[in-house]
Amino acid sequence: MKAGYTTLHTDKQLIDAARMGDKAAFTALVRRYEEVVYKFSFQVCRNNEEAKEALQDTFISVYRGLGAFDGRSKLTTWLYRIVTNHCLMKRRRRKIDSVLESYDEPPPERDGQQVATPLRSDETPVDTLLKKELREVLDEAILKLPVDYRAVFVLRDLEGRSNAETAQILSLSIEATKSRLRRARAFLRDQLFPYVAGQSGDSP
């Protein structure tokens, strides 16, 4: 963080200072949460370029909306809501997903650096290949989800958010959140069944 602000400063202190026009405070806030926002925007958008755009758009919205943040909810809840709205708008405009990425790994490249995931010592090449194939099948299935259902799935099953917090982020009722999650999970099970069944059928 820029000199003058450290991890000891609370979000509220940074927000209050940023509201008073302190650009260093806002920069510190961005640096504190940019990785969280990027990861989440990528999981929802499922597209590297859209995720980067959503990251930029989110903090522009945050800067413009600092005065409206009342602090009654977590800052991350507010950020997730903004990210989701930007991703939904982009999806409605473009209607096309062009990049398949794994839901449990970051994009293969960011800022020109290759991101590698180390293999466990007990994994064989065959294990690795099967896991890679399953991730690809799952990615394709996630991309087929309506983005409204995808947002619920990401928040609940990938981010581990509660039904209540997911509902708050997406401005839904808890029942609507549960309903969308059930449908998303059922859809993904149906999409993955042929692959899982095929793998089981290969076993002696």
NUFI-339259 format. One record per residue (C-alpha): residue in one letter; x, y, z; residue number from 1. Coordinates in steps of 0.25 Angstrom, whole numbers, plus 5000, padded with zeros to 4 digits. Example, Ala and Ser with C-alpha at 12.3 -4.5 7.8 and 13.67 -1.06 7.14 Angstrom:
2
+----+------+------+------+-----+
: aa :    x :    y :    z :   i :
+----+------+------+------+-----+
:  a : 5049 : 4982 : 5031 :   1 :
:  s : 5055 : 4996 : 5029 :   2 :
+----+------+------+------+-----+
//
This chain:
204
+----+------+------+------+-----+
: aa :    x :    y :    z :   i :
+----+------+------+------+-----+
:  m : 5000 : 5000 : 5000 :   1 :
:  k : 5004 : 5014 : 4998 :   2 :
:  a : 5012 : 5021 : 5009 :   3 :
:  g : 5003 : 5026 : 5020 :   4 :
:  y : 4993 : 5014 : 5019 :   5 :
:  t : 4995 : 5000 : 5024 :   6 :
:  t : 4988 : 4987 : 5027 :   7 :
:  l : 4985 : 4993 : 5041 :   8 :
:  h : 4975 : 5003 : 5035 :   9 :
:  t : 4961 : 4998 : 5035 :  10 :
:  d : 4952 : 4998 : 5023 :  11 :
:  k : 4944 : 5009 : 5029 :  12 :
:  q : 4956 : 5018 : 5031 :  13 :
:  l : 4960 : 5017 : 5017 :  14 :
:  i : 4946 : 5019 : 5012 :  15 :
:  d : 4944 : 5031 : 5021 :  16 :
:  a : 4957 : 5037 : 5016 :  17 :
:  a : 4954 : 5034 : 5001 :  18 :
:  r : 4941 : 5041 : 5003 :  19 :
:  m : 4948 : 5053 : 5007 :  20 :
:  g : 4956 : 5053 : 4994 :  21 :
:  d : 4968 : 5045 : 4999 :  22 :
:  k : 4973 : 5038 : 4986 :  23 :
:  a : 4984 : 5030 : 4994 :  24 :
:  a : 4973 : 5024 : 5003 :  25 :
:  f : 4965 : 5020 : 4991 :  26 :
:  t : 4977 : 5013 : 4984 :  27 :
:  a : 4980 : 5006 : 4997 :  28 :
:  l : 4965 : 5001 : 4997 :  29 :
:  v : 4967 : 4996 : 4983 :  30 :
:  r : 4980 : 4989 : 4986 :  31 :
:  r : 4973 : 4982 : 4998 :  32 :
:  y : 4962 : 4976 : 4990 :  33 :
:  e : 4966 : 4976 : 4975 :  34 :
:  e : 4970 : 4961 : 4976 :  35 :
:  v : 4957 : 4957 : 4982 :  36 :
:  v : 4949 : 4965 : 4972 :  37 :
:  y : 4957 : 4959 : 4960 :  38 :
:  k : 4955 : 4945 : 4965 :  39 :
:  f : 4940 : 4947 : 4967 :  40 :
:  s : 4938 : 4954 : 4954 :  41 :
:  f : 4945 : 4943 : 4947 :  42 :
:  q : 4937 : 4932 : 4953 :  43 :
:  v : 4924 : 4939 : 4949 :  44 :
:  c : 4928 : 4944 : 4935 :  45 :
:  r : 4936 : 4932 : 4932 :  46 :
:  n : 4944 : 4940 : 4922 :  47 :
:  n : 4957 : 4947 : 4925 :  48 :
:  e : 4955 : 4960 : 4917 :  49 :
:  e : 4941 : 4962 : 4923 :  50 :
:  a : 4947 : 4959 : 4937 :  51 :
:  k : 4957 : 4970 : 4935 :  52 :
:  e : 4947 : 4980 : 4930 :  53 :
:  a : 4938 : 4976 : 4942 :  54 :
:  l : 4949 : 4979 : 4951 :  55 :
:  q : 4952 : 4993 : 4946 :  56 :
:  d : 4937 : 4996 : 4945 :  57 :
:  t : 4935 : 4991 : 4959 :  58 :
:  f : 4945 : 5001 : 4965 :  59 :
:  i : 4940 : 5012 : 4957 :  60 :
:  s : 4926 : 5009 : 4962 :  61 :
:  v : 4931 : 5008 : 4976 :  62 :
:  y : 4938 : 5022 : 4975 :  63 :
:  r : 4926 : 5028 : 4970 :  64 :
:  g : 4917 : 5021 : 4980 :  65 :
:  l : 4925 : 5023 : 4993 :  66 :
:  g : 4915 : 5033 : 4998 :  67 :
:  a : 4904 : 5023 : 4997 :  68 :
:  f : 4911 : 5012 : 5005 :  69 :
:  d : 4905 : 5012 : 5018 :  70 :
:  g : 4914 : 5001 : 5025 :  71 :
:  r : 4902 : 4993 : 5029 :  72 :
:  s : 4906 : 4981 : 5021 :  73 :
:  k : 4921 : 4976 : 5019 :  74 :
:  l : 4929 : 4983 : 5009 :  75 :
:  t : 4931 : 4970 : 5001 :  76 :
:  t : 4916 : 4968 : 5000 :  77 :
:  w : 4915 : 4982 : 4993 :  78 :
:  l : 4927 : 4979 : 4984 :  79 :
:  y : 4921 : 4965 : 4980 :  80 :
:  r : 4908 : 4972 : 4977 :  81 :
:  i : 4914 : 4982 : 4968 :  82 :
:  v : 4923 : 4971 : 4961 :  83 :
:  t : 4911 : 4963 : 4959 :  84 :
:  n : 4903 : 4974 : 4953 :  85 :
:  h : 4914 : 4977 : 4943 :  86 :
:  c : 4916 : 4963 : 4939 :  87 :
:  l : 4901 : 4961 : 4937 :  88 :
:  m : 4901 : 4974 : 4928 :  89 :
:  k : 4913 : 4969 : 4920 :  90 :
:  r : 4907 : 4956 : 4918 :  91 :
:  r : 4893 : 4962 : 4913 :  92 :
:  r : 4901 : 4971 : 4903 :  93 :
:  r : 4910 : 4960 : 4898 :  94 :
:  k : 4903 : 4947 : 4899 :  95 :
:  i : 4916 : 4940 : 4896 :  96 :
:  d : 4926 : 4932 : 4905 :  97 :
:  s : 4939 : 4931 : 4897 :  98 :
:  v : 4949 : 4925 : 4908 :  99 :
:  l : 4948 : 4913 : 4916 : 100 :
:  e : 4955 : 4913 : 4929 : 101 :
:  s : 4955 : 4904 : 4942 : 102 :
:  y : 4946 : 4909 : 4953 : 103 :
:  d : 4956 : 4905 : 4964 : 104 :
:  e : 4968 : 4911 : 4957 : 105 :
:  p : 4972 : 4925 : 4953 : 106 :
:  p : 4973 : 4928 : 4938 : 107 :
:  p : 4986 : 4922 : 4932 : 108 :
:  e : 4992 : 4936 : 4930 : 109 :
:  r : 4991 : 4949 : 4937 : 110 :
:  d : 5000 : 4961 : 4935 : 111 :
:  g : 5009 : 4953 : 4926 : 112 :
:  q : 5013 : 4943 : 4936 : 113 :
:  q : 5009 : 4928 : 4935 : 114 :
:  v : 5001 : 4923 : 4946 : 115 :
:  a : 5004 : 4908 : 4949 : 116 :
:  t : 4997 : 4899 : 4959 : 117 :
:  p : 5007 : 4889 : 4966 : 118 :
:  l : 5003 : 4874 : 4965 : 119 :
:  r : 5002 : 4866 : 4977 : 120 :
:  s : 5013 : 4856 : 4979 : 121 :
:  d : 5003 : 4844 : 4979 : 122 :
:  e : 4996 : 4848 : 4966 : 123 :
:  t : 4999 : 4840 : 4953 : 124 :
:  p : 4999 : 4846 : 4939 : 125 :
:  v : 4986 : 4839 : 4937 : 126 :
:  d : 4980 : 4845 : 4949 : 127 :
:  t : 4984 : 4858 : 4945 : 128 :
:  l : 4978 : 4856 : 4931 : 129 :
:  l : 4965 : 4851 : 4936 : 130 :
:  k : 4964 : 4863 : 4946 : 131 :
:  k : 4967 : 4873 : 4934 : 132 :
:  e : 4957 : 4866 : 4926 : 133 :
:  l : 4946 : 4867 : 4937 : 134 :
:  r : 4949 : 4882 : 4939 : 135 :
:  e : 4948 : 4884 : 4924 : 136 :
:  v : 4934 : 4877 : 4924 : 137 :
:  l : 4930 : 4885 : 4937 : 138 :
:  d : 4934 : 4898 : 4930 : 139 :
:  e : 4926 : 4895 : 4918 : 140 :
:  a : 4914 : 4892 : 4927 : 141 :
:  i : 4916 : 4904 : 4935 : 142 :
:  l : 4916 : 4913 : 4923 : 143 :
:  k : 4903 : 4907 : 4918 : 144 :
:  l : 4896 : 4912 : 4931 : 145 :
:  p : 4888 : 4924 : 4930 : 146 :
:  v : 4897 : 4935 : 4936 : 147 :
:  d : 4886 : 4938 : 4947 : 148 :
:  y : 4887 : 4923 : 4952 : 149 :
:  r : 4902 : 4924 : 4950 : 150 :
:  a : 4904 : 4935 : 4959 : 151 :
:  v : 4896 : 4928 : 4970 : 152 :
:  f : 4905 : 4915 : 4968 : 153 :
:  v : 4918 : 4923 : 4969 : 154 :
:  l : 4914 : 4930 : 4981 : 155 :
:  r : 4909 : 4918 : 4989 : 156 :
:  d : 4917 : 4906 : 4984 : 157 :
:  l : 4930 : 4913 : 4979 : 158 :
:  e : 4931 : 4925 : 4989 : 159 :
:  g : 4924 : 4917 : 5001 : 160 :
:  r : 4914 : 4929 : 5004 : 161 :
:  s : 4902 : 4926 : 5012 : 162 :
:  n : 4888 : 4927 : 5005 : 163 :
:  a : 4885 : 4940 : 5013 : 164 :
:  e : 4898 : 4947 : 5008 : 165 :
:  t : 4896 : 4942 : 4994 : 166 :
:  a : 4881 : 4947 : 4994 : 167 :
:  q : 4886 : 4960 : 4999 : 168 :
:  i : 4897 : 4961 : 4988 : 169 :
:  l : 4888 : 4958 : 4977 : 170 :
:  s : 4875 : 4965 : 4983 : 171 :
:  l : 4867 : 4952 : 4983 : 172 :
:  s : 4859 : 4946 : 4994 : 173 :
:  i : 4865 : 4934 : 5001 : 174 :
:  e : 4855 : 4924 : 4994 : 175 :
:  a : 4858 : 4930 : 4981 : 176 :
:  t : 4873 : 4928 : 4984 : 177 :
:  k : 4871 : 4913 : 4988 : 178 :
:  s : 4862 : 4910 : 4976 : 179 :
:  r : 4872 : 4916 : 4966 : 180 :
:  l : 4883 : 4908 : 4973 : 181 :
:  r : 4875 : 4895 : 4972 : 182 :
:  r : 4873 : 4897 : 4958 : 183 :
:  a : 4887 : 4900 : 4955 : 184 :
:  r : 4892 : 4888 : 4962 : 185 :
:  a : 4882 : 4879 : 4955 : 186 :
:  f : 4886 : 4885 : 4942 : 187 :
:  l : 4901 : 4882 : 4945 : 188 :
:  r : 4898 : 4868 : 4950 : 189 :
:  d : 4891 : 4865 : 4937 : 190 :
:  q : 4902 : 4871 : 4929 : 191 :
:  l : 4913 : 4863 : 4936 : 192 :
:  f : 4905 : 4850 : 4937 : 193 :
:  p : 4910 : 4845 : 4923 : 194 :
:  y : 4924 : 4847 : 4926 : 195 :
:  v : 4924 : 4841 : 4940 : 196 :
:  a : 4916 : 4829 : 4935 : 197 :
:  g : 4926 : 4827 : 4924 : 198 :
:  q : 4937 : 4827 : 4934 : 199 :
:  s : 4930 : 4817 : 4943 : 200 :
:  g : 4927 : 4808 : 4931 : 201 :
:  d : 4941 : 4807 : 4928 : 202 :
:  s : 4944 : 4801 : 4941 : 203 :
:  p : 4945 : 4785 : 4942 : 204 :
+----+------+------+------+-----+
//
